[in-house]
């Protein structure tokens, strides 16, 4: 409920004595153990201090309630049809006021991100059983082995219907408030008593049988990686390989494929990749030339490709995802230790390429005249292509400081791969990788100032590399490099604006096609109109667009008839990349949308 700031919070005002006593009695009725503690001490009213303040609020999800605070620290929440709900600050003072459910450290971090507590995340506490709770009852949540509550929520179903670690799925608790959310940030931001860290250690010890097998696979990969580094690059093929040797060469083929075939700078354009394509097009060609014919997933200890990729995913080397029933490789961790300091070896693909090159050379010698003609055509086609590249420049002191800390020029111009390299250099210099999860990067003060919003300062502690890269590029000033055929590249401010081709009806039933934005690609409007007249066999005229600076005049080309397809192919033939052409057919029937 408090994952994001409150959308509407009224001004705090002091409670009348009668309202304060009534609210205190409600709390005592809901929490008898607190009443015993308070009434046994002098000054029983300290549960609800005399100067308690209240204010109405509406959360970001539309829930209305009343917030009670004392000395700038929120103590209670009042929600409709519920007893007074304590905040973590109150529960830390009275740890036993609510029954507790226990979970793992990694699950708590998920709850901090706004998730509800799921049944698979529950674990039995010291009593060996769950407390007796019904749907809607308030419950505190904490980590196994730690008695101080870290969150409060309501039961999604009775505990009598829950059996932890049984494979049951679904929500167990709807989270209301948790340590480190925006309600906690409204207070003094103190830490839970005696909490050293939210550790994963116990969680790792309690994995189920399937996770044990996966962990065993990871250990096998780690052991084999060390053995691979000691193996020679060639092996005699006199004897048949053992299963252990096949495993080693299969892993080495994966590393070779990732580093030298897919390559770091090309990964974003290659991925996502289906498991079968990854195996056949990348792993198999990168098998060693001397023993490659013996290396096969079916002969390995993994037997199946799915299990092999799952082990690679668990080891942190790459990330897979199920899409429409098929396993996809979606990202590669090029900072993984297994991909460092690799050396090329002769692969099965290299032998095939050499044979193909020899065959191609013979074919060229046999038909040199035809090849020269084809080469000329190919060269003309390439030279006609307009090259566009996104460029970024650090903007603002916080982002410039980030590039300085990464040992890069704070005033330089960067392509996306160069920004990524600067980010990786920064992570390496400052050792920012989360030791418990290699995929996550700890957000230090420099990164916090550079990429986080003010509302995220106290909530976001870790991000993935891709998330950090995306945020950095969003904060940078955009430029684009435009290289026309036969000319030097020109740097222009802002992102490249696409050519817009719109087909619509005018004057009742007359269809026309409008084209705008061709000037940004160095195309002459008058010449285009002449060529479009011949191509479309219809009238093509142009008029200036009103409200545009006279120094950089823009025009709208108008072609008679439905000509989206002809114009699109024509503009592509002029060298404009297809991704910079936006088309819209306003004459299409509802539901068809863009062409």
C-alpha positions as CSV (number, residue, x, y, z in Angstrom):
1,X,0.0,0.0,0.0
2,X,2.9,2.3,0.7
3,X,5.2,1.2,-2.1
4,X,4.8,4.7,-3.6
5,X,4.2,8.1,-2.0
6,X,0.7,9.0,-0.8
7,X,-1.3,10.7,-3.5
8,X,-3.2,12.9,-1.0
9,X,-2.1,13.6,2.6
10,X,-3.9,16.3,4.6
11,X,-2.2,18.4,7.2
12,X,-1.6,16.8,10.6
13,X,-3.6,18.2,13.5
14,X,-3.6,17.3,17.2
15,X,-6.2,14.7,18.4
16,X,-8.8,15.7,20.9
17,X,-8.4,13.9,24.2
18,X,-11.7,12.0,23.8
19,X,-10.7,10.8,20.3
20,X,-7.3,9.8,21.5
21,X,-8.7,7.7,24.4
22,X,-11.3,6.1,22.1
23,X,-8.5,5.1,19.6
24,X,-6.3,3.8,22.5
25,X,-9.2,1.6,23.7
26,X,-9.7,0.2,20.2
27,X,-6.0,-0.7,20.2
28,X,-6.1,-2.3,23.6
29,X,-9.1,-4.3,22.6
30,X,-7.3,-5.6,19.5
31,X,-4.0,-6.2,21.2
32,X,-4.5,-7.4,24.8
33,X,-0.8,-8.2,25.3
34,X,0.0,-4.5,24.7
35,X,-2.6,-3.5,27.2
36,X,-1.0,-5.7,29.9
37,X,2.4,-4.1,29.2
38,X,1.1,-0.6,29.2
39,X,-1.2,-0.8,32.2
40,X,1.5,-2.5,34.3
41,X,3.7,0.7,33.8
42,X,3.2,4.1,35.1
43,X,1.5,6.5,32.7
44,X,-0.6,4.0,30.8
45,X,-1.5,6.6,28.1
46,X,2.0,6.4,26.6
47,X,0.7,3.9,23.9
48,X,-1.1,7.0,22.5
49,X,0.9,10.0,23.5
50,X,-0.9,13.2,24.6
51,X,0.5,15.1,21.6
52,X,-0.5,12.5,19.0
53,X,-1.3,14.0,15.6
54,X,-3.6,12.6,12.9
55,X,-4.1,13.3,9.1
56,X,-6.4,11.7,6.5
57,X,-4.6,10.2,3.5
58,X,-5.3,8.4,0.2
59,X,-2.7,5.9,-1.0
60,X,-1.5,5.5,-4.6
61,X,-3.9,2.6,-5.0
62,X,-6.9,4.6,-3.9
63,X,-7.2,3.3,-0.3
64,X,-8.4,6.0,2.2
65,X,-7.4,6.0,5.9
66,X,-6.0,8.0,8.8
67,X,-2.3,8.2,9.7
68,X,-1.2,8.9,13.4
69,X,2.2,10.1,14.2
70,X,4.2,11.4,17.2
71,X,7.5,13.3,17.0
72,X,7.6,12.9,13.2
73,X,7.4,9.1,13.5
74,X,4.2,7.3,12.1
75,X,2.9,5.0,14.8
76,X,-0.6,3.8,13.6
77,X,-2.8,3.5,10.6
78,X,-6.6,3.5,10.7
79,X,-8.3,1.7,7.8
80,X,-12.0,1.1,7.2
81,X,-13.4,-2.1,8.9
82,X,-10.1,-2.9,10.5
83,X,-8.6,-2.6,14.0
84,X,-5.8,0.0,14.4
85,X,-2.8,-1.2,12.3
86,X,0.6,-0.7,13.9
87,X,3.6,0.6,11.8
88,X,7.0,-1.1,12.0
89,X,8.0,1.6,14.5
90,X,5.2,0.5,16.9
91,X,5.8,-3.2,16.3
92,X,9.5,-2.8,17.1
93,X,8.5,-1.4,20.5
94,X,6.0,-4.3,21.1
95,X,7.3,-7.2,19.0
96,X,4.7,-9.7,20.2
97,X,1.6,-7.7,19.6
98,X,0.7,-9.6,16.4
99,X,1.0,-13.3,15.5
100,X,4.0,-13.8,13.2
101,X,4.6,-15.6,9.9
102,X,8.2,-16.4,8.9
103,X,9.9,-16.2,5.5
104,X,13.3,-15.9,3.9
105,X,15.6,-12.9,3.4
106,X,15.2,-12.9,-0.5
107,X,11.4,-13.0,-0.1
108,X,11.5,-10.0,2.2
109,X,13.4,-8.1,-0.5
110,X,10.6,-9.0,-2.9
111,X,8.0,-7.7,-0.5
112,X,10.0,-4.4,-0.3
113,X,9.5,-4.1,-4.1
114,X,5.7,-4.2,-3.6
115,X,4.9,-7.9,-3.9
116,X,2.5,-9.8,-1.6
117,X,3.7,-12.8,0.4
118,X,3.1,-16.0,-1.5
119,X,2.5,-19.5,0.0
120,X,5.8,-20.9,-1.4
121,X,7.6,-18.2,0.6
122,X,6.3,-19.3,4.0
123,X,8.4,-21.3,6.4
124,X,7.6,-22.8,9.8
125,X,8.7,-20.7,12.8
126,X,10.2,-21.8,16.2
127,X,6.8,-23.3,17.2
128,X,6.9,-25.7,14.3
129,X,3.5,-24.7,13.0
130,X,1.6,-21.7,11.7
131,X,-0.5,-19.6,14.1
132,X,-4.3,-20.1,13.9
133,X,-5.5,-17.2,11.7
134,X,-8.5,-16.6,9.5
135,X,-8.9,-14.6,6.3
136,X,-8.5,-10.9,6.9
137,X,-6.7,-11.2,10.2
138,X,-3.7,-8.9,10.8
139,X,-0.4,-10.7,10.9
140,X,3.3,-9.6,11.3
141,X,6.0,-10.9,8.9
142,X,9.6,-11.4,9.7
143,X,12.7,-13.5,8.7
144,X,13.3,-17.0,10.1
145,X,15.5,-16.8,13.2
146,X,14.6,-13.1,13.8
147,X,11.8,-12.2,16.2
148,X,11.3,-8.5,15.3
149,X,8.5,-7.8,12.7
150,X,9.5,-6.3,9.4
151,X,6.0,-6.0,7.8
152,X,2.3,-6.2,8.6
153,X,-0.5,-7.4,6.4
154,X,-3.8,-9.3,6.3
155,X,-4.3,-13.0,5.6
156,X,-5.5,-13.9,2.1
157,X,-6.8,-17.3,3.4
158,X,-6.9,-19.2,6.7
159,X,-3.7,-20.7,7.9
160,X,-5.5,-24.0,8.3
161,X,-5.6,-24.2,4.5
162,X,-1.8,-23.6,4.1
163,X,0.9,-26.2,4.2
164,X,4.4,-24.7,3.9
165,X,6.9,-26.3,1.5
166,X,4.2,-28.5,0.0
167,X,4.1,-27.1,-3.5
168,X,1.0,-25.0,-2.9
169,X,0.8,-21.7,-4.8
170,X,-1.1,-18.5,-4.4
171,X,-1.1,-15.5,-2.1
172,X,-0.8,-16.0,1.6
173,X,-0.7,-12.4,2.9
174,X,-1.7,-9.0,1.4
175,X,1.0,-6.6,2.5
176,X,-0.1,-3.3,4.0
177,X,3.2,-1.8,5.2
178,X,6.8,-3.0,5.3
179,X,10.1,-1.7,6.5
180,X,11.8,0.6,4.0
181,X,8.6,1.6,2.2
182,X,7.4,5.3,2.0
183,X,5.5,5.1,5.3
184,X,8.7,4.0,7.0
185,X,10.6,6.8,5.2
186,X,8.2,9.4,6.7
187,X,9.7,8.6,10.1
188,X,13.3,8.8,11.4
189,X,14.3,5.9,9.1
190,X,15.7,3.9,12.0
191,X,16.7,0.3,11.5
192,X,15.1,-2.8,13.1
193,X,16.7,-3.8,16.4
194,X,19.7,-6.2,16.2
195,X,19.2,-6.8,12.5
196,X,22.6,-7.3,10.9
197,X,21.5,-8.1,7.4
198,X,18.7,-9.8,5.4
199,X,20.8,-12.9,4.7
200,X,20.2,-15.7,2.2
201,X,22.2,-18.3,4.1
202,X,19.3,-20.2,5.7
203,X,17.3,-20.0,2.5
204,X,20.1,-21.7,0.6
205,X,20.1,-24.6,3.1
206,X,16.4,-25.3,2.7
207,X,16.1,-25.6,-1.1
208,X,14.0,-28.5,-2.3
209,X,15.2,-31.6,-4.2
210,X,15.0,-30.0,-7.6
211,X,17.0,-27.0,-6.4
212,X,19.6,-29.4,-5.0
213,X,20.0,-30.9,-8.5
214,X,20.4,-27.4,-10.0
215,X,22.9,-26.5,-7.4
216,X,24.8,-29.6,-8.2
217,X,24.8,-28.7,-11.8
218,X,26.2,-25.3,-10.9
219,X,29.0,-26.9,-8.9
220,X,29.8,-29.2,-11.8
221,X,30.0,-26.1,-14.1
222,X,32.3,-24.3,-11.7
223,X,34.6,-27.4,-11.3
224,X,34.7,-28.0,-15.0
225,X,35.5,-24.3,-15.7
226,X,38.6,-24.6,-13.5
227,X,39.6,-27.8,-15.3
228,X,39.0,-26.3,-18.7
229,X,41.4,-23.5,-17.9
230,X,44.1,-26.1,-17.5
231,X,43.2,-28.1,-20.6
232,X,45.3,-27.9,-23.8
233,X,43.5,-26.5,-26.9
234,X,44.0,-29.7,-28.8
235,X,43.1,-33.3,-27.9
236,X,43.9,-36.4,-29.9
237,X,40.9,-38.1,-31.4
238,X,42.4,-41.6,-31.0
239,X,40.2,-42.5,-28.1
240,X,36.5,-41.9,-27.4
241,X,35.8,-39.0,-25.1
242,X,34.4,-39.7,-21.6
243,X,31.3,-38.1,-20.3
244,X,33.3,-35.8,-18.2
245,X,35.4,-34.6,-21.1
246,X,32.3,-34.1,-23.2
247,X,30.9,-31.9,-20.4
248,X,34.1,-29.9,-20.4
249,X,34.3,-29.3,-24.1
250,X,30.6,-28.5,-24.3
251,X,31.0,-25.7,-21.7
252,X,34.1,-24.5,-23.5
253,X,32.1,-24.4,-26.7
254,X,29.5,-22.2,-25.0
255,X,32.2,-19.8,-23.7
256,X,33.7,-19.6,-27.2
257,X,30.3,-18.9,-28.8
258,X,29.4,-16.2,-26.4
259,X,32.7,-14.3,-26.6
260,X,33.9,-14.8,-30.2
261,X,30.7,-15.6,-32.2
262,X,27.8,-13.6,-30.6
263,X,30.2,-11.0,-29.1
264,X,29.5,-8.5,-26.4
265,X,28.8,-5.6,-28.7
266,X,26.4,-7.6,-30.9
267,X,24.5,-9.3,-28.1
268,X,21.6,-6.8,-28.0
269,X,20.9,-7.3,-31.7
270,X,21.2,-11.1,-31.6
271,X,19.1,-11.7,-28.4
272,X,16.5,-13.0,-27.6
273,X,17.4,-16.4,-29.1
274,X,15.5,-19.7,-29.0
275,X,17.3,-22.5,-27.2
276,X,17.4,-24.7,-30.4
277,X,18.9,-21.8,-32.4
278,X,21.4,-21.0,-29.7
279,X,22.5,-24.7,-29.7
280,X,22.6,-25.3,-33.4
281,X,23.8,-21.9,-34.7
282,X,26.3,-21.0,-32.0
283,X,27.3,-23.8,-29.6
284,X,27.7,-26.6,-32.3
285,X,29.8,-24.5,-34.7
286,X,32.1,-23.5,-31.8
287,X,33.0,-27.1,-30.9
288,X,36.8,-27.8,-31.2
289,X,38.0,-29.0,-34.6
290,X,39.9,-32.0,-33.2
291,X,37.1,-33.6,-31.1
292,X,34.0,-31.6,-32.1
293,X,32.3,-34.6,-33.7
294,X,32.2,-36.3,-30.3
295,X,30.8,-33.3,-28.4
296,X,27.0,-33.6,-28.2
297,X,24.4,-32.7,-25.5
298,X,23.0,-36.2,-25.6
299,X,26.4,-37.7,-24.7
300,X,26.9,-35.2,-21.8
301,X,25.8,-35.6,-18.2
302,X,23.0,-33.1,-18.7
303,X,21.4,-35.2,-21.5
304,X,18.8,-32.6,-22.4
305,X,19.4,-29.0,-23.7
306,X,16.7,-27.6,-21.4
307,X,18.5,-28.9,-18.3
308,X,21.9,-27.7,-19.6
309,X,20.6,-24.1,-20.2
310,X,18.9,-24.1,-16.8
311,X,22.2,-24.9,-15.1
312,X,23.9,-22.1,-17.1
313,X,21.1,-19.7,-15.9
314,X,21.6,-20.8,-12.3
315,X,25.3,-20.2,-12.6
316,X,24.7,-16.6,-13.6
317,X,26.3,-17.0,-17.1
318,X,23.1,-16.2,-19.0
319,X,19.4,-15.7,-18.4
320,X,16.6,-17.7,-19.9
321,X,12.9,-17.2,-20.1
322,X,9.9,-19.3,-21.1
323,X,7.9,-17.7,-24.0
324,X,5.0,-19.5,-25.6
325,X,6.3,-22.9,-24.4
326,X,9.8,-22.4,-25.8
327,X,13.0,-21.6,-23.8
328,X,14.6,-18.3,-24.9
329,X,18.1,-17.0,-24.1
330,X,17.3,-13.3,-23.3
331,X,20.6,-12.0,-21.9
332,X,24.3,-12.8,-21.3
333,X,26.5,-11.9,-18.3
334,X,29.7,-10.9,-20.0
335,X,31.3,-10.0,-16.6
336,X,31.0,-13.7,-15.5
337,X,34.4,-15.1,-14.5
338,X,34.1,-17.9,-17.1
339,X,34.2,-15.4,-19.9
340,X,37.3,-13.6,-18.9
341,X,40.7,-14.1,-20.6
342,X,39.5,-16.6,-23.1
343,X,41.6,-17.6,-26.1
344,X,40.4,-18.6,-29.6
345,X,40.9,-22.2,-30.8
346,X,40.2,-23.8,-34.2
347,X,36.5,-24.7,-34.3
348,X,34.3,-26.9,-36.5
349,X,33.0,-23.7,-38.1
350,X,36.4,-22.4,-39.0
351,X,37.1,-25.6,-41.1
352,X,33.8,-25.2,-42.9
353,X,34.5,-21.6,-43.6
354,X,37.9,-22.4,-45.0
355,X,36.4,-25.0,-47.3
356,X,33.7,-22.6,-48.4
357,X,36.2,-19.8,-49.0
358,X,38.3,-22.1,-51.2
359,X,35.2,-23.1,-53.2
360,X,34.1,-19.4,-53.5
361,X,37.6,-18.5,-54.8
362,X,37.4,-21.1,-57.5
363,X,33.9,-19.9,-58.5
364,X,35.2,-16.3,-58.6
365,X,38.0,-17.3,-60.9
366,X,35.6,-19.3,-63.2
367,X,33.2,-16.4,-63.6
368,X,35.2,-13.2,-62.9
369,X,33.2,-11.0,-65.2
370,X,29.8,-11.8,-63.6
371,X,31.3,-11.5,-60.1
372,X,32.7,-8.0,-60.9
373,X,29.3,-6.9,-62.1
374,X,27.6,-8.3,-59.0
375,X,30.2,-6.7,-56.8
376,X,29.6,-3.3,-58.5
377,X,25.9,-3.6,-57.9
378,X,26.4,-4.6,-54.3
379,X,28.8,-1.7,-53.8
380,X,26.3,0.8,-55.3
381,X,23.6,-0.6,-53.0
382,X,25.7,-0.2,-49.9
383,X,26.9,3.3,-50.9
384,X,23.3,4.4,-51.2
385,X,22.5,3.5,-47.6
386,X,22.0,6.4,-45.2
387,X,23.7,5.6,-41.9
388,X,22.1,6.8,-38.6
389,X,23.6,6.3,-35.1
390,X,22.2,7.3,-31.7
391,X,24.7,9.4,-29.7
392,X,24.5,10.5,-26.1
393,X,26.3,13.2,-24.0
394,X,26.4,13.3,-20.2
395,X,24.0,16.0,-18.9
396,X,24.2,17.5,-15.4
397,X,26.7,17.4,-12.6
398,X,25.6,14.0,-11.1
399,X,25.9,12.2,-14.5
400,X,29.2,13.9,-15.3
401,X,30.5,12.8,-12.0
402,X,29.5,9.2,-12.8
403,X,31.6,9.3,-16.0
404,X,34.5,10.8,-14.2
405,X,34.4,8.0,-11.5
406,X,34.3,5.5,-14.4
407,X,37.5,7.1,-15.8
408,X,35.7,8.4,-18.9
409,X,35.4,11.8,-20.5
410,X,32.5,13.7,-18.7
411,X,32.0,15.9,-21.8
412,X,32.4,13.2,-24.4
413,X,29.9,11.8,-26.9
414,X,29.0,8.1,-26.5
415,X,27.2,5.4,-28.5
416,X,25.1,2.9,-26.5
417,X,27.9,0.3,-26.5
418,X,30.3,2.9,-25.2
419,X,27.9,4.0,-22.4
420,X,27.6,0.3,-21.5
421,X,31.4,0.0,-21.3
422,X,31.6,3.1,-19.1
423,X,29.0,1.5,-16.8
424,X,30.9,-1.8,-16.6
425,X,34.1,0.1,-15.9
426,X,32.4,2.0,-13.0
427,X,31.0,-1.3,-11.6
428,X,34.4,-2.9,-11.8
429,X,36.3,0.1,-10.2
430,X,33.8,0.5,-7.3
431,X,33.2,-3.3,-6.8
432,X,29.4,-2.6,-7.0
433,X,28.3,-6.2,-7.8
434,X,26.0,-7.6,-5.1
435,X,27.9,-10.6,-3.6
436,X,24.7,-12.5,-2.9
437,X,23.3,-12.0,-6.4
438,X,25.8,-11.4,-9.2
439,X,23.0,-10.1,-11.5
440,X,22.3,-7.1,-9.3
441,X,24.4,-4.0,-8.8
442,X,24.4,-2.1,-5.5
443,X,23.3,1.5,-5.9
444,X,26.0,3.7,-4.3
445,X,25.7,7.5,-3.7
446,X,27.1,8.4,-7.1
447,X,24.7,6.1,-9.0
448,X,21.9,7.2,-6.7
449,X,22.3,10.9,-7.7
450,X,22.9,10.0,-11.3
451,X,19.9,7.7,-12.1
452,X,17.4,7.7,-9.3
453,X,14.5,10.0,-8.7
454,X,14.0,11.7,-5.3
455,X,11.1,9.3,-4.5
456,X,13.4,6.3,-5.1
457,X,16.3,7.4,-2.9
458,X,15.2,5.3,0.1
459,X,13.6,2.5,-1.8
460,X,15.8,1.4,-4.7
461,X,19.0,-0.2,-3.4
462,X,19.8,-2.6,-6.3
463,X,19.3,-2.7,-10.1
464,X,20.3,-4.9,-13.0
465,X,22.9,-3.8,-15.5
466,X,20.3,-3.3,-18.2
467,X,18.1,-1.2,-15.9
468,X,21.1,1.0,-15.0
469,X,22.1,1.4,-18.7
470,X,18.5,2.3,-19.7
471,X,18.3,4.9,-16.9
472,X,21.7,6.4,-17.8
473,X,20.7,6.8,-21.5
474,X,17.4,8.4,-20.4
475,X,19.3,11.0,-18.3
476,X,21.8,11.8,-21.1
477,X,21.4,14.5,-23.8
478,X,20.4,12.8,-27.1
479,X,22.1,13.4,-30.4
480,X,22.2,11.5,-33.7
481,X,24.9,11.1,-36.3
482,X,23.6,11.3,-39.9
483,X,25.9,10.1,-42.7
484,X,24.6,10.6,-46.3
485,X,26.1,8.7,-49.2
486,X,29.4,10.1,-50.3
487,X,29.5,12.7,-47.4
488,X,31.0,13.0,-44.0
489,X,28.8,12.2,-41.0
490,X,27.0,15.2,-39.4
491,X,26.1,15.4,-35.7
492,X,22.6,16.7,-35.0
493,X,20.8,17.5,-31.7
494,X,18.0,15.3,-30.5
495,X,16.9,11.8,-31.6
496,X,16.4,11.2,-35.3
497,X,12.8,11.9,-36.3
498,X,11.2,9.4,-38.7
499,X,9.6,10.1,-42.0
500,X,5.8,10.0,-41.6
501,X,3.6,8.5,-44.3
502,X,-0.2,9.0,-43.6
503,X,-3.0,7.9,-45.9
504,X,-6.4,9.6,-45.3
505,X,-9.6,10.7,-47.0
506,X,-10.3,14.3,-48.0
507,X,-13.3,16.0,-49.6
508,X,-15.6,13.2,-48.8
509,X,-14.3,10.2,-50.8
510,X,-10.9,11.3,-52.2
511,X,-7.9,9.4,-50.8
512,X,-4.5,11.1,-50.6
513,X,-1.1,10.1,-49.0
514,X,0.9,12.7,-47.1
515,X,4.7,12.5,-46.6
516,X,6.6,14.6,-44.1
517,X,10.2,14.6,-42.6
518,X,12.2,13.8,-45.7
519,X,14.5,16.8,-45.3
520,X,16.0,15.2,-42.2
521,X,17.5,12.5,-44.4
522,X,19.0,14.9,-47.0
523,X,16.4,14.2,-49.6
524,X,15.3,16.9,-52.1
525,X,11.6,17.6,-51.9
526,X,11.2,18.8,-55.5
527,X,13.1,15.8,-57.0
528,X,11.1,13.4,-54.8
529,X,7.8,14.8,-56.2
530,X,9.0,14.3,-59.8
531,X,10.0,10.7,-59.1
532,X,6.8,10.0,-57.1
533,X,4.7,11.3,-60.0
534,X,6.2,8.8,-62.4
535,X,6.2,5.9,-59.8
536,X,2.6,6.3,-58.6
537,X,1.2,7.6,-62.0
538,X,-0.6,10.3,-60.1
539,X,-0.2,13.9,-59.0
540,X,2.5,14.7,-56.3
541,X,2.8,18.2,-55.0
542,X,4.5,19.8,-51.9
543,X,3.7,22.7,-49.7
544,X,5.6,24.4,-46.8
545,X,4.6,23.5,-43.2
546,X,3.4,26.5,-41.3
547,X,5.0,27.5,-38.0
548,X,8.4,26.1,-38.9
549,X,11.6,28.2,-38.7
550,X,12.5,29.7,-42.1
551,X,16.1,28.8,-41.6
552,X,15.1,25.1,-41.7
553,X,12.0,24.9,-43.9
554,X,10.0,21.7,-43.9
555,X,7.5,20.6,-46.5
556,X,4.5,18.2,-46.8
557,X,4.4,16.1,-49.9
558,X,0.9,15.2,-51.0
559,X,0.3,12.2,-53.5
560,X,-3.1,11.4,-54.9
561,X,-4.4,8.0,-54.2
562,X,-3.6,5.2,-51.6
563,X,0.2,5.0,-52.1
564,X,1.6,3.9,-48.7
565,X,3.2,0.8,-50.1
566,X,4.7,2.5,-53.1
567,X,6.1,5.4,-51.2
568,X,7.5,3.2,-48.4
569,X,9.5,1.1,-50.9
570,X,10.6,4.2,-52.8
571,X,11.9,5.9,-49.6
572,X,13.8,2.7,-48.6
573,X,15.4,2.6,-52.1
574,X,16.7,6.1,-51.4
575,X,18.7,4.7,-48.5
576,X,16.4,5.5,-45.5
577,X,16.4,2.6,-43.0
578,X,13.0,1.0,-42.7
579,X,12.9,1.6,-38.9
580,X,12.8,5.4,-39.6
581,X,9.6,5.2,-41.6
582,X,6.3,5.5,-39.7
583,X,3.1,4.7,-41.7
584,X,-0.6,5.2,-40.7
585,X,-3.6,4.3,-42.7
586,X,-6.6,6.4,-41.5
587,X,-8.8,5.0,-44.2
588,X,-8.6,1.5,-42.8
589,X,-11.6,0.0,-41.0
590,X,-11.6,0.1,-37.2
591,X,-9.5,-2.7,-35.7
592,X,-7.0,-2.9,-38.5
593,X,-4.9,0.0,-37.3
594,X,-1.6,0.8,-38.8
595,X,-0.2,-0.9,-41.9
